[in-house]
């Protein structure tokens, strides 16, 4: 599981990713 803490989702992620601290498993 990758923990992302950013105002915007990092490049390569879907635009549907909410713009707030979120974590999701990278397949």
C-alpha positions in Angstrom: 0.0 0.0 0.0 1.3 3.4 -1.0 0.5 6.4 1.2 0.0 9.5 -0.8 -0.1 12.9 1.0 -0.5 15.6 -1.6 -2.9 18.4 -2.6 -3.2 16.8 -6.1 -2.9 13.2 -7.1 0.5 12.3 -8.5 1.0 11.8 -12.3 -0.2 8.4 -13.5 -3.3 8.3 -11.3 -6.9 8.5 -12.5 -8.6 11.9 -12.3 -11.2 10.3 -10.1 -8.7 10.2 -7.2 -9.9 12.6 -4.5 -7.5 15.5 -3.9 -6.8 14.9 -0.2 -4.5 12.6 1.8 -5.5 9.1 0.7 -3.9 5.7 0.5 -4.5 2.9 -2.0 -2.8 -0.3 -3.0 -0.9 -0.1 -6.3 -1.5 -3.2 -8.4 
